[in-house]
Amino acid sequence: MLLLRCTLLHRTPITLNTPNSQPPQLPRTPIRFPLELTSSLHTFTCINSLRKVSGIWLSQLQNLTDLAVTNVQVKASGPYVILAHMDMLKTLTISNANLTGFLPGHLHSDLTHIDFSGNKLKGTIPSSITMLSGLESLNLSNNNLSGEVPATIGDLTSLTTLSLASNSFFGQIPGSISSISGFFHLDLSSNQFNSTIPKFISQMKSLRHLNLANNNLRGVLPFNQNFIKNLNVFNVGGNSNLCYNHSVLSSNLKLGISPCDKYGMPASPPSKDSSYANDSSDYNDSDGSSNQKKGHHSGPNKFVLGVAIALSSIIALAVVTLISGCAAIGQNSDAIIFGHTQLEEKQLFYLDLQKGTAAPC
């Protein structure tokens, strides 16, 4: 088997003894291989080694079984230009290559690995992709893809890794995924999925990486603590309509979502001075227990009530004393005591008949 790796050769530039001299620029020429070489290549790997490569040139490598181009710009109108005649391909990686266009509607059935991550691909996932019965890994993350994931995605029964992160997919998480028994890695983060999380995901015993963050998922999280502890990566944050059952999952897990109220909706964060708000908002609590908790804390505090009564008594005593004082002044000074009411404020005055003056008590 003939394998070719394109690597960047570092040449020591010639330094001239003149100030501000620049090393000479080596001419850039297109990659050209003898026809015999291109036809006999089976593996082509090009990672961080060229500025760009032509899709038409890559398409000449028709006998490849393994193609990997990463961090190298691929100039092509779409993947189909490159892959149309590669009927022997088994592993395919063209990532971070600024590749545009649409996903090809036809791919060779022997493919076991597809990685188109970090490009500018648009459109939807063609349903024909589910015909790749031997596909084990599919990575389409960080593109401009949209639409719904094909409902028949579960026909890829050999699939262990599926990453559709950072696109614009929407709709439901396909229920057919439940038929994939060996699922290890599922990343649907940063999309627009707007359904509930299927309960079958909690039955995937092989799953170790689950990222559903930053979607529009809703409802109650269908996972228990044992399921989450078996995962190496778990993220559901950034779903404002998603909540967890507080009686099943501890808030110490820092899930990034709110607990559920008794109706299965995200509850408002509890106030700092309320220690029982979390318990009463648990959507699994019965009405009786909830009422019992409320009854336990109902009614004013006895200490506060006593202080209020005492303050009222002191104020009443002060008013009586003030009125008595004013009355005494009125008797000794030939004064008349009268009341004045304006709006809701009440004030007592005395009128000095000798001086012809009026003053508040």
Protein Blocks (a to p, Z undefined) as FASTA:
>chain_A
ZZdddddddddddddfbehiacdddddddddddfklmmmpcbdcdehkbfbdcfklmmmm
mmbfbdcdehiacddfbfklmmmmmmkbfbdcdehklpgcjddfbdcfkbcbdcfehiab
ecjddfklmmmmmbmbdcfehiabecjddfklmmmmmbcbdcfehiabehjddfklmmmm
kbfbdcfehiabfbdcdfklmmmmkbcbdcfehiabecjdfbdfklmmmpmbdcfehiak
bccdfklpcfklonopacddfkopacddddfklmklmmmmpmkbcfklmmmmmmmmgccd
fklmmmmmmmmmmmmmmmmmmmmmmmmmmmmnopacddddehjbccdddddfknopacdZ
Z
